[in-house]
Amino acid sequence: QVQFVESGGGSVQPGGSLRLSCTASENIFPIILMGWYRQAPGKQRELVASVFRFGTAEYADSVKGRFTITRHNINNTVDLQMDRLKPEDTAVYYCNRAPADKVDSWGQGTQVKVSE
């Protein structure tokens, strides 16, 4: 069972940037679709960005144009560059297979807080 470890979260002001990283315990090449999810307090976890095996990416409307997901099969990593952050981006961010019904278990996630 592949494990995912997320890192790179922190606190930033609105308009700032963060880069999240996800490292897998095994080869991710066999995984067709990888994704970054987030869960804000009191809300359900949502998929915000996903990337297919060879790099084609898709985004939720709420982050389109601000977030960029990249996948590095050779290093077994998936990154999420987040620019022009908004307070509503505040959440715990998770990396895993996509869609969610493909997930075996969740990691600890990494906290992102956007506030003045």
Contacts in CASP RR format, 6 or more apart in sequence:
PFRMAT RR
TARGET T0000
AUTHOR 0000-0000-0000
METHOD contacts of the structure
MODEL  1
QVQFVESGGGSVQPGGSLRLSCTASENIFPIILMGWYRQAPGKQRELVAS
VFRFGTAEYADSVKGRFTITRHNINNTVDLQMDRLKPEDTAVYYCNRAPA
DKVDSWGQGTQVKVSE
1 104 0 8 1.000
1 105 0 8 1.000
2 24 0 8 1.000
2 25 0 8 1.000
2 26 0 8 1.000
2 28 0 8 1.000
2 31 0 8 1.000
2 97 0 8 1.000
2 104 0 8 1.000
3 24 0 8 1.000
3 25 0 8 1.000
3 26 0 8 1.000
3 105 0 8 1.000
3 107 0 8 1.000
4 22 0 8 1.000
4 23 0 8 1.000
4 24 0 8 1.000
4 25 0 8 1.000
4 94 0 8 1.000
4 95 0 8 1.000
4 96 0 8 1.000
4 107 0 8 1.000
5 22 0 8 1.000
5 23 0 8 1.000
5 25 0 8 1.000
5 107 0 8 1.000
5 108 0 8 1.000
6 20 0 8 1.000
6 21 0 8 1.000
6 22 0 8 1.000
6 93 0 8 1.000
6 94 0 8 1.000
6 95 0 8 1.000
6 107 0 8 1.000
6 108 0 8 1.000
6 109 0 8 1.000
6 110 0 8 1.000
7 20 0 8 1.000
7 21 0 8 1.000
7 22 0 8 1.000
7 23 0 8 1.000
7 110 0 8 1.000
8 18 0 8 1.000
8 19 0 8 1.000
8 20 0 8 1.000
8 21 0 8 1.000
8 110 0 8 1.000
9 18 0 8 1.000
9 20 0 8 1.000
9 93 0 8 1.000
9 110 0 8 1.000
9 111 0 8 1.000
9 112 0 8 1.000
10 18 0 8 1.000
10 110 0 8 1.000
10 111 0 8 1.000
10 112 0 8 1.000
10 113 0 8 1.000
11 113 0 8 1.000
11 114 0 8 1.000
11 115 0 8 1.000
12 18 0 8 1.000
12 85 0 8 1.000
12 112 0 8 1.000
12 113 0 8 1.000
12 114 0 8 1.000
13 114 0 8 1.000
13 115 0 8 1.000
13 116 0 8 1.000
14 85 0 8 1.000
14 86 0 8 1.000
14 87 0 8 1.000
14 114 0 8 1.000
14 115 0 8 1.000
14 116 0 8 1.000
15 83 0 8 1.000
15 84 0 8 1.000
15 85 0 8 1.000
15 86 0 8 1.000
15 114 0 8 1.000
16 83 0 8 1.000
16 84 0 8 1.000
16 85 0 8 1.000
16 114 0 8 1.000
17 81 0 8 1.000
17 82 0 8 1.000
17 83 0 8 1.000
17 84 0 8 1.000
17 85 0 8 1.000
18 82 0 8 1.000
18 85 0 8 1.000
18 112 0 8 1.000
19 79 0 8 1.000
19 80 0 8 1.000
19 81 0 8 1.000
19 82 0 8 1.000
20 36 0 8 1.000
20 79 0 8 1.000
20 80 0 8 1.000
20 82 0 8 1.000
20 93 0 8 1.000
20 95 0 8 1.000
20 110 0 8 1.000
20 112 0 8 1.000
21 77 0 8 1.000
21 78 0 8 1.000
21 79 0 8 1.000
22 34 0 8 1.000
22 36 0 8 1.000
22 77 0 8 1.000
22 78 0 8 1.000
22 79 0 8 1.000
22 80 0 8 1.000
22 95 0 8 1.000
23 76 0 8 1.000
23 77 0 8 1.000
24 76 0 8 1.000
24 77 0 8 1.000
24 78 0 8 1.000
25 76 0 8 1.000
26 76 0 8 1.000
27 73 0 8 1.000
27 76 0 8 1.000
28 34 0 8 1.000
28 71 0 8 1.000
28 73 0 8 1.000
28 76 0 8 1.000
28 78 0 8 1.000
29 53 0 8 1.000
29 73 0 8 1.000
31 53 0 8 1.000
31 97 0 8 1.000
32 52 0 8 1.000
32 53 0 8 1.000
33 50 0 8 1.000
33 51 0 8 1.000
33 52 0 8 1.000
33 53 0 8 1.000
33 97 0 8 1.000
33 98 0 8 1.000
33 99 0 8 1.000
33 102 0 8 1.000
34 50 0 8 1.000
34 51 0 8 1.000
34 71 0 8 1.000
34 78 0 8 1.000
34 95 0 8 1.000
34 96 0 8 1.000
34 97 0 8 1.000
34 98 0 8 1.000
35 47 0 8 1.000
35 49 0 8 1.000
35 50 0 8 1.000
35 51 0 8 1.000
35 69 0 8 1.000
35 78 0 8 1.000
35 95 0 8 1.000
35 96 0 8 1.000
35 97 0 8 1.000
35 98 0 8 1.000
36 47 0 8 1.000
36 48 0 8 1.000
36 49 0 8 1.000
36 50 0 8 1.000
36 67 0 8 1.000
36 69 0 8 1.000
36 78 0 8 1.000
36 80 0 8 1.000
36 93 0 8 1.000
36 94 0 8 1.000
36 95 0 8 1.000
37 45 0 8 1.000
37 46 0 8 1.000
37 47 0 8 1.000
37 48 0 8 1.000
37 93 0 8 1.000
37 94 0 8 1.000
37 95 0 8 1.000
37 96 0 8 1.000
37 100 0 8 1.000
38 45 0 8 1.000
38 46 0 8 1.000
38 48 0 8 1.000
38 89 0 8 1.000
38 91 0 8 1.000
38 92 0 8 1.000
38 93 0 8 1.000
38 94 0 8 1.000
38 112 0 8 1.000
39 45 0 8 1.000
39 46 0 8 1.000
39 91 0 8 1.000
39 92 0 8 1.000
39 94 0 8 1.000
40 88 0 8 1.000
40 90 0 8 1.000
40 91 0 8 1.000
41 91 0 8 1.000
43 91 0 8 1.000
45 94 0 8 1.000
45 100 0 8 1.000
46 60 0 8 1.000
47 60 0 8 1.000
47 98 0 8 1.000
47 99 0 8 1.000
47 100 0 8 1.000
48 59 0 8 1.000
48 60 0 8 1.000
48 62 0 8 1.000
48 63 0 8 1.000
48 67 0 8 1.000
48 80 0 8 1.000
49 57 0 8 1.000
49 58 0 8 1.000
49 59 0 8 1.000
49 60 0 8 1.000
49 63 0 8 1.000
49 67 0 8 1.000
49 68 0 8 1.000
49 69 0 8 1.000
49 80 0 8 1.000
50 57 0 8 1.000
50 58 0 8 1.000
50 69 0 8 1.000
50 98 0 8 1.000
50 99 0 8 1.000
51 57 0 8 1.000
51 58 0 8 1.000
51 69 0 8 1.000
51 70 0 8 1.000
51 71 0 8 1.000
51 78 0 8 1.000
53 71 0 8 1.000
53 73 0 8 1.000
55 70 0 8 1.000
55 71 0 8 1.000
57 68 0 8 1.000
57 69 0 8 1.000
57 70 0 8 1.000
59 65 0 8 1.000
59 67 0 8 1.000
59 69 0 8 1.000
62 88 0 8 1.000
63 82 0 8 1.000
63 89 0 8 1.000
66 82 0 8 1.000
66 83 0 8 1.000
66 84 0 8 1.000
66 85 0 8 1.000
67 80 0 8 1.000
67 81 0 8 1.000
67 82 0 8 1.000
67 83 0 8 1.000
68 80 0 8 1.000
68 81 0 8 1.000
68 83 0 8 1.000
69 78 0 8 1.000
69 79 0 8 1.000
69 80 0 8 1.000
69 81 0 8 1.000
70 78 0 8 1.000
70 79 0 8 1.000
70 81 0 8 1.000
71 77 0 8 1.000
71 78 0 8 1.000
71 79 0 8 1.000
72 78 0 8 1.000
72 79 0 8 1.000
78 95 0 8 1.000
80 93 0 8 1.000
80 95 0 8 1.000
82 89 0 8 1.000
82 112 0 8 1.000
85 112 0 8 1.000
85 114 0 8 1.000
86 114 0 8 1.000
87 114 0 8 1.000
87 115 0 8 1.000
88 114 0 8 1.000
89 112 0 8 1.000
89 114 0 8 1.000
90 112 0 8 1.000
90 113 0 8 1.000
90 114 0 8 1.000
90 115 0 8 1.000
91 111 0 8 1.000
91 112 0 8 1.000
92 109 0 8 1.000
92 110 0 8 1.000
92 111 0 8 1.000
92 112 0 8 1.000
93 109 0 8 1.000
93 110 0 8 1.000
93 111 0 8 1.000
93 112 0 8 1.000
94 106 0 8 1.000
94 107 0 8 1.000
94 109 0 8 1.000
95 109 0 8 1.000
96 102 0 8 1.000
96 103 0 8 1.000
96 106 0 8 1.000
96 107 0 8 1.000
97 103 0 8 1.000
97 104 0 8 1.000
END
